[in-house]
């Protein structure tokens, strides 16, 4: 049952990262299309800032999952060494 929730969380993180990338792209286009306060350079700023945000957020989420998986593998290895 625990593996189901961990695998589901991993799928949700994948979907969330893709949605964040799509959101950043859409917002960059909206900012570029807006004439008054927007512009090309503001859109590029949104792309750069959004890319940094997506990388940091997605990286931390995947890091947390990686820590769980490494801890699980370590516990299994210790159990195997104990049983020898």
Secondary structure, 3 states (H helix, E strand, C coil): CHHHHHHHHHHHHHHHHHHHHHHHHHHHHHHHHCCCCCCHHHHHHHHHHHHHHHHHHHHHHHHHHHHHHHHHHHHHHHHHHHHC
